[in-house]
Amino acid sequence: MRAKLQEIKASLARRLHEEVSVTGRWLRSVVQGWFNYHAVPGNFPCLDQFLTDVQQLWRRALRRRSQRGRRWNWKRLKSRFTRWLPKPKIFHPYPNQRFAVTYPR
């Protein structure tokens, strides 16, 4: 998770001058892809922490865009986060449910 967050941080620094909607669409695809791979039962706290860390990284990147960055507070960003970033959800079933397949003989 730490490596992916560092990669996102570097990409956000490169995308500093893009529009918020373009960056939001990119972040949605990155976060959704990470959720699709890591969303196994029992891993929900890690998914939630990843989303929180991505939100903090994006907030820092948005605040660096201008000298008036103090206006990007959590209250204002909440609508952007709910619009662009997916909520964590478990996608994969438990292994005993997934491998419980019966074949007719």
Helices and strands as residue ranges (DSSP letters): H 2-14, H 20-38, H 44-63, G 69-71, H 74-84, H 95-98
